[in-house]
Amino acid sequence: MSRRYVNYKVLLFGLVVIGVSILLIGVLWVSTRPSQPIGADTAILPSAFNTDGFARAIDPWLWEFPRDHGPHPAFQSEWWYYTGNLTTASGRRFGFQFTIFRRALLPERRNSKSEWYSNQIYMAHFTVSDIAAGTFYQEERFSRGAADLAGAEISPRFRVWLDDWSVQASDDSAATMSIHAKADGYAIELVLTQVKGPALQGVGGLSQKGPEIGNASYYYSLTRLATEGTVIIGGEEFSVDGTSWMDREFGTSALSEGAVGWDWFALQLSDGRDLMVGQIRSEDDSTEPAFGGLLVSADGQTRYLPADVITITPRGTWQSKHSGATYPAGWEIAVTIDSTPLRLLLEPLLADQEVRGSVTYWEGAVRVSGDATGYGYAELTGYAQPIRGMF
């Protein structure tokens, strides 16, 4: 979800959705393995959304890579989020999102003899936007962190997976990663190589989401990943290349009282700069001043952007025929950097890039024009239903 603040992405896990998913998965595993006297030992727990016992994002984090690409089980939630804009040699354009979320039900594992037992739930979203065909493909999956069904690890190399969907490092430093995902009628096989090192979001990687102590996440991005590989649509293979973006967050927190959703943008500009801007929206139409953005220069240097130098103005709307929700469609983003304004115009490459699963939101590829050109991704939540109160 996936997706980009840990406290907003993990809100994609609703209590009812998790409970139903656990029951369905348990029934499936037990019924399909009759020869094994193993119970589905994960239960629906009233404490599933209790933060007691989990680590909180309060103090500065001592970053180490590739270690921090891997899991952080002391925290309740984390996610691995990838988006990208890809083209064929003839100019046919695709966008993709691939996100895996981890959510702990309890801060510690119970003693259990069952190989199916886990205190961890994983969820994944996989979408492809076929711009020329005007088609948006999407799928959501759930599983538990047991029996090799889903998980995350850093040894012997970084890997995170859910069923046969995975991201894994191709070398010990994780400078190159591969994504493998196949769903009904579409698939991607991509290799992503770092052009810039990790960019720490917020202040040194501590990204505050509200005024409350601990209402924050540890957050970094790989804002420019050279990407090549294959997109498969309906059995037809397209060789593609382009640029991807990775976001990583882990923490234990929730949106502040009155927050309903967020608008988030990850933009890769043609001049080599990368820009993340976002806003958390409240029910009184105000925005959360604690959260801002980040500018990454062509050489990888970073600059934190406080909320008061960023303005996000919708330029139109689009109403979903699926959910009935009305979303902004096109934006003017103004950022003041050293007293110099940067004005960007964003246009969705495809109107209908609405993700409909356990929660409904809009996540899609966009084109950038104005004072700079480029491509990126936008995520819009809280328009189909408020996000608050979902855990």
DRENKE-693657 format. One line per field, with one value per residue (C-alpha): residue number from 1; y, z, x; residue in one letter. Coordinates in Angstrom, 3 decimals. Example, Ala and Ser with C-alpha at 12.3 -4.5 7.8 and 13.67 -1.06 7.14 Angstrom:
n = 1|2;
v = -4.500|-1.060;
w = 7.800|7.140;
u = 12.300|13.670;
res = A|S;
This chain:
n = 1|2|3|4|5|6|7|8|9|10|11|12|13|14|15|16|17|18|19|20|21|22|23|24|25|26|27|28|29|30|31|32|33|34|35|36|37|38|39|40|41|42|43|44|45|46|47|48|49|50|51|52|53|54|55|56|57|58|59|60|61|62|63|64|65|66|67|68|69|70|71|72|73|74|75|76|77|78|79|80|81|82|83|84|85|86|87|88|89|90|91|92|93|94|95|96|97|98|99|100|101|102|103|104|105|106|107|108|109|110|111|112|113|114|115|116|117|118|119|120|121|122|123|124|125|126|127|128|129|130|131|132|133|134|135|136|137|138|139|140|141|142|143|144|145|146|147|148|149|150|151|152|153|154|155|156|157|158|159|160|161|162|163|164|165|166|167|168|169|170|171|172|173|174|175|176|177|178|179|180|181|182|183|184|185|186|187|188|189|190|191|192|193|194|195|196|197|198|199|200|201|202|203|204|205|206|207|208|209|210|211|212|213|214|215|216|217|218|219|220|221|222|223|224|225|226|227|228|229|230|231|232|233|234|235|236|237|238|239|240|241|242|243|244|245|246|247|248|249|250|251|252|253|254|255|256|257|258|259|260|261|262|263|264|265|266|267|268|269|270|271|272|273|274|275|276|277|278|279|280|281|282|283|284|285|286|287|288|289|290|291|292|293|294|295|296|297|298|299|300|301|302|303|304|305|306|307|308|309|310|311|312|313|314|315|316|317|318|319|320|321|322|323|324|325|326|327|328|329|330|331|332|333|334|335|336|337|338|339|340|341|342|343|344|345|346|347|348|349|350|351|352|353|354|355|356|357|358|359|360|361|362|363|364|365|366|367|368|369|370|371|372|373|374|375|376|377|378|379|380|381|382|383|384|385|386|387|388|389|390|391;
v = 0.000|-0.448|2.771|6.209|6.314|3.178|4.563|5.234|2.282|-0.210|1.205|-0.903|-3.743|-3.518|-5.696|-7.475|-8.050|-9.591|-11.785|-13.106|-13.634|-15.621|-17.839|-18.464|-19.205|-21.533|-23.453|-23.760|-25.023|-27.546|-28.855|-29.198|-31.023|-33.811|-36.085|-33.644|-33.381|-29.666|-27.008|-23.477|-21.976|-18.288|-16.827|-13.665|-11.753|-8.774|-7.451|-7.477|-3.684|-3.012|-1.289|-2.336|-4.200|-2.974|-0.656|2.942|5.400|8.045|8.301|8.568|5.264|3.956|3.087|0.231|-1.145|-3.674|-4.736|-2.272|-3.588|-6.622|-7.123|-5.214|-7.526|-5.348|-2.898|-3.666|-2.801|-2.308|-2.450|-2.700|-0.525|-0.308|1.731|2.444|3.899|1.654|1.844|-0.450|0.445|1.607|3.884|1.820|2.814|0.838|1.653|-0.825|-1.000|-3.892|-3.661|-6.212|-5.295|-7.028|-6.674|-8.244|-9.456|-9.850|-8.415|-11.875|-15.367|-17.865|-21.318|-23.579|-26.925|-26.044|-25.089|-22.983|-20.793|-17.182|-13.863|-12.129|-11.378|-10.368|-8.592|-7.707|-5.428|-5.839|-3.564|-2.843|0.133|-0.545|3.042|2.429|-0.089|1.995|-1.033|-1.285|-4.704|-5.363|-8.150|-8.402|-11.356|-12.276|-14.922|-15.658|-15.536|-19.293|-22.479|-20.387|-18.930|-15.350|-13.619|-11.319|-12.012|-10.431|-13.589|-14.952|-12.044|-9.662|-11.226|-10.515|-12.687|-13.727|-16.974|-16.734|-12.918|-11.717|-9.102|-10.398|-9.061|-10.173|-9.395|-9.179|-5.378|-5.462|-2.825|-4.843|-6.419|-8.438|-8.416|-11.439|-11.292|-13.109|-12.684|-13.491|-12.172|-10.115|-10.404|-8.600|-9.852|-6.854|-6.112|-2.888|-1.342|1.530|4.790|6.668|5.433|5.402|8.806|9.305|10.852|13.272|14.234|11.627|8.975|9.737|10.807|12.442|11.994|13.981|15.837|12.774|11.137|7.981|8.955|8.499|5.926|5.171|5.918|5.830|5.667|4.467|7.197|6.165|2.537|1.818|-0.872|-3.380|-6.601|-7.897|-6.966|-9.708|-8.814|-11.561|-13.818|-11.122|-10.190|-6.645|-5.861|-2.668|-0.320|2.737|3.967|2.705|4.015|2.037|3.230|1.499|2.240|0.519|1.654|1.429|4.299|5.539|8.564|11.481|12.198|13.641|12.487|10.958|10.175|11.442|12.525|11.325|11.854|10.320|12.172|11.409|14.450|14.412|16.641|13.876|15.226|13.214|14.703|13.284|15.482|14.579|15.781|14.102|15.493|16.072|16.077|19.876|20.219|21.153|19.264|17.865|20.306|17.663|15.961|17.508|16.144|15.444|16.669|14.402|16.046|14.365|13.434|11.929|14.815|15.248|18.196|17.960|20.072|21.288|21.366|25.154|25.308|22.859|23.584|20.856|22.132|19.801|20.827|18.546|15.516|11.970|9.854|6.106|4.022|1.205|2.815|6.084|7.972|11.292|11.803|14.737|14.218|16.410|18.690|21.770|21.296|24.335|23.963|26.849|25.952|28.643|31.311|29.876|28.461|25.136|24.713|21.271|20.117|16.469|14.542|10.920|8.695|6.700|7.997|4.696|3.455|2.785|-0.138|-2.050|-4.650|-4.632|-0.857|1.320|3.962|5.484|4.678|5.381|6.627|10.364|12.640|15.784|19.093|22.725|23.953|20.394|17.272|13.641|10.824|9.511|7.917|9.306|7.695|9.037|7.584|8.572|9.493|6.252|5.956|7.560|5.663|6.486|3.897|0.956|-0.449;
w = 0.000|-1.386|-1.997|0.732|4.495|6.582|8.698|5.667|3.521|6.272|6.641|3.565|6.053|7.426|10.433|8.643|5.533|7.505|9.528|6.506|4.593|7.433|7.669|3.937|3.720|6.720|5.278|1.935|3.407|5.690|2.978|0.357|2.647|4.203|4.679|7.085|10.592|10.809|12.012|10.702|13.953|13.122|14.761|14.463|17.457|19.182|19.679|15.934|15.832|19.289|19.086|22.591|22.564|19.158|18.528|17.580|15.199|17.668|17.737|14.743|12.991|12.326|8.658|7.078|3.571|2.278|5.801|5.920|2.682|4.791|7.434|10.720|12.826|15.963|14.200|13.526|9.833|6.819|3.072|-0.112|-2.872|-6.526|-9.387|-12.840|-16.281|-19.116|-22.919|-25.854|-28.665|-30.696|-27.897|-26.452|-22.811|-19.659|-15.967|-13.090|-9.338|-7.227|-3.437|-0.651|2.852|6.140|9.182|12.602|14.584|17.785|18.797|19.564|18.180|20.269|20.836|18.228|16.658|13.510|10.445|9.425|12.521|12.030|13.744|10.376|7.553|4.082|1.394|-2.151|-4.881|-8.501|-11.297|-14.899|-16.929|-20.684|-21.881|-25.609|-25.034|-22.282|-19.976|-16.274|-14.800|-11.049|-8.508|-4.716|-2.700|0.983|2.766|6.078|6.846|7.288|5.356|2.754|1.561|2.180|3.916|3.818|4.418|4.031|4.181|2.019|-0.086|0.124|-0.887|-0.187|-1.603|-1.511|-3.338|-6.701|-6.619|-5.491|-5.379|-4.870|-4.977|-7.814|-5.901|-2.282|-2.187|-3.617|-6.150|-8.690|-7.961|-10.000|-9.833|-10.864|-10.855|-12.923|-12.657|-14.808|-18.281|-17.434|-15.948|-15.491|-15.421|-14.639|-13.574|-11.606|-11.097|-8.724|-10.383|-7.056|-3.518|-0.795|-0.161|3.436|3.699|6.420|8.726|8.394|7.504|10.372|8.645|10.946|9.949|12.745|15.991|18.229|19.560|17.550|14.785|12.309|10.234|9.177|5.469|2.565|-1.210|-4.189|-6.448|-9.724|-10.751|-14.368|-15.461|-18.286|-18.930|-20.195|-19.815|-20.855|-21.802|-22.912|-23.910|-25.958|-24.745|-24.887|-24.294|-22.256|-20.479|-18.342|-14.775|-11.494|-7.944|-4.693|-1.376|1.956|5.304|8.643|11.879|14.284|14.081|12.857|11.112|13.374|14.515|11.664|8.821|5.912|3.248|1.312|-2.085|-2.868|-5.918|-6.950|-9.962|-12.053|-14.078|-17.404|-16.017|-13.585|-10.493|-8.537|-6.425|-3.803|-2.530|-0.587|1.697|4.341|4.114|7.077|7.188|7.634|4.285|6.012|5.471|7.991|8.352|9.700|6.334|3.333|0.544|-0.754|-3.712|-4.975|-7.313|-10.365|-8.355|-5.499|-3.022|-1.048|0.304|2.691|1.619|4.452|3.796|3.653|0.431|-1.401|-2.992|-4.655|-6.686|-8.549|-12.146|-12.812|-11.576|-12.670|-11.377|-11.179|-12.766|-10.425|-6.975|-7.730|-6.081|-7.534|-7.642|-8.641|-12.232|-13.091|-10.723|-10.555|-8.080|-6.995|-4.937|-3.791|-3.624|-2.434|-3.265|-6.793|-7.785|-9.595|-11.283|-12.550|-14.322|-13.893|-16.214|-15.685|-18.565|-18.111|-16.402|-14.839|-12.672|-9.652|-7.479|-6.057|-3.416|0.370|0.030|-2.998|-4.086|-7.236|-8.109|-11.547|-14.010|-14.738|-17.212|-16.003|-17.892|-16.973|-15.668|-16.073|-17.895|-16.906|-15.641|-12.274|-10.140|-8.032|-5.195|-3.934|-0.946|1.141|-1.847|-2.051|1.746|4.671|5.627|9.334|11.699|9.511|12.220;
u = 0.000|2.829|2.135|4.465|4.632|4.638|1.808|-0.355|0.620|-0.073|-3.558|-4.289|-4.615|-8.157|-8.989|-11.842|-9.745|-6.900|-9.221|-11.099|-7.857|-6.305|-9.376|-9.495|-5.775|-5.967|-8.889|-7.123|-3.848|-5.493|-7.829|-5.095|-2.631|-4.728|-1.711|-0.079|-1.582|-0.870|-3.262|-3.594|-2.341|-2.581|-5.682|-7.709|-6.456|-8.086|-4.546|-3.805|-3.825|-2.400|0.989|2.101|5.386|6.548|9.489|8.659|10.337|11.494|15.281|17.654|18.328|21.834|21.480|23.395|22.971|22.166|21.084|18.176|16.715|15.822|13.098|12.728|10.539|10.776|8.420|4.787|4.755|6.967|6.789|8.849|7.399|8.460|7.007|8.357|7.759|8.927|8.965|9.662|12.078|9.075|7.853|5.001|4.703|3.896|3.737|3.988|3.547|4.814|4.486|4.863|3.678|4.506|2.241|2.856|-0.143|1.896|5.287|6.661|6.157|4.234|5.665|4.145|5.001|3.103|5.093|2.097|2.171|3.209|2.694|3.275|0.842|2.048|0.059|1.112|-0.256|0.825|-0.424|0.529|-0.724|-0.768|-0.942|-1.432|-4.226|-5.802|-5.884|-5.081|-4.243|-4.272|-4.130|-3.884|-2.599|-2.358|-0.335|1.324|5.027|5.377|6.167|8.041|4.735|5.853|8.724|11.702|15.380|18.784|20.916|22.406|21.093|18.171|14.871|11.189|8.415|4.787|4.031|5.817|5.989|9.397|12.112|15.625|19.163|21.414|24.612|25.783|25.492|21.941|22.997|21.006|17.627|15.153|11.355|9.306|5.519|2.899|-0.868|-3.881|-3.068|0.020|3.509|6.821|10.404|12.622|16.196|16.727|20.179|20.951|21.958|21.924|22.424|19.745|18.132|17.021|13.568|12.512|15.363|18.111|15.567|13.169|9.964|7.426|3.769|2.104|2.810|2.527|5.702|6.333|3.901|6.730|8.558|12.090|12.009|14.455|14.161|16.147|14.864|16.508|16.847|17.814|15.366|15.216|13.390|10.075|6.415|3.989|0.418|-1.960|0.921|2.678|6.156|7.510|11.176|11.314|13.658|13.144|13.444|11.997|11.675|11.903|10.427|11.126|9.549|9.258|7.694|4.762|2.317|-1.041|-2.445|-3.323|-6.867|-8.915|-6.645|-8.573|-5.956|-2.962|-1.663|1.879|4.100|7.440|8.851|11.935|12.925|14.761|17.538|18.529|16.776|14.222|11.455|9.121|6.298|3.193|0.474|-1.678|-5.210|-7.512|-11.296|-11.301|-9.432|-6.168|-2.905|-0.449|2.490|4.864|5.291|7.053|9.216|12.702|14.746|17.532|20.034|21.519|24.623|22.591|22.770|19.538|17.588|14.656|11.669|9.415|5.688|5.561|7.628|5.327|1.957|-0.132|-3.098|-5.504|-6.226|-9.184|-11.129|-11.924|-14.827|-14.419|-17.160|-16.101|-16.185|-17.956|-15.099|-13.957|-10.185|-7.993|-6.808|-3.832|-1.940|0.206|3.034|5.042|8.221|10.411|14.110|16.547|13.953|13.651|10.246|9.944|6.543|5.561|2.405|1.388|-0.920|-2.082|-0.998|-4.196|-7.340|-8.412|-5.547|-7.750|-6.661|-9.621|-8.895|-9.012|-8.979|-9.679|-7.163|-5.682|-2.083|-0.729|1.839|2.032|3.830|5.652|5.895|6.422|9.779|11.089|9.940|9.861|7.665|6.607|3.912|1.075|-0.864|-4.204|-6.041|-9.039|-11.226|-13.211|-13.390|-11.544|-8.413|-8.563|-9.928|-8.955|-6.693;
res = M|S|R|R|Y|V|N|Y|K|V|L|L|F|G|L|V|V|I|G|V|S|I|L|L|I|G|V|L|W|V|S|T|R|P|S|Q|P|I|G|A|D|T|A|I|L|P|S|A|F|N|T|D|G|F|A|R|A|I|D|P|W|L|W|E|F|P|R|D|H|G|P|H|P|A|F|Q|S|E|W|W|Y|Y|T|G|N|L|T|T|A|S|G|R|R|F|G|F|Q|F|T|I|F|R|R|A|L|L|P|E|R|R|N|S|K|S|E|W|Y|S|N|Q|I|Y|M|A|H|F|T|V|S|D|I|A|A|G|T|F|Y|Q|E|E|R|F|S|R|G|A|A|D|L|A|G|A|E|I|S|P|R|F|R|V|W|L|D|D|W|S|V|Q|A|S|D|D|S|A|A|T|M|S|I|H|A|K|A|D|G|Y|A|I|E|L|V|L|T|Q|V|K|G|P|A|L|Q|G|V|G|G|L|S|Q|K|G|P|E|I|G|N|A|S|Y|Y|Y|S|L|T|R|L|A|T|E|G|T|V|I|I|G|G|E|E|F|S|V|D|G|T|S|W|M|D|R|E|F|G|T|S|A|L|S|E|G|A|V|G|W|D|W|F|A|L|Q|L|S|D|G|R|D|L|M|V|G|Q|I|R|S|E|D|D|S|T|E|P|A|F|G|G|L|L|V|S|A|D|G|Q|T|R|Y|L|P|A|D|V|I|T|I|T|P|R|G|T|W|Q|S|K|H|S|G|A|T|Y|P|A|G|W|E|I|A|V|T|I|D|S|T|P|L|R|L|L|L|E|P|L|L|A|D|Q|E|V|R|G|S|V|T|Y|W|E|G|A|V|R|V|S|G|D|A|T|G|Y|G|Y|A|E|L|T|G|Y|A|Q|P|I|R|G|M|F;
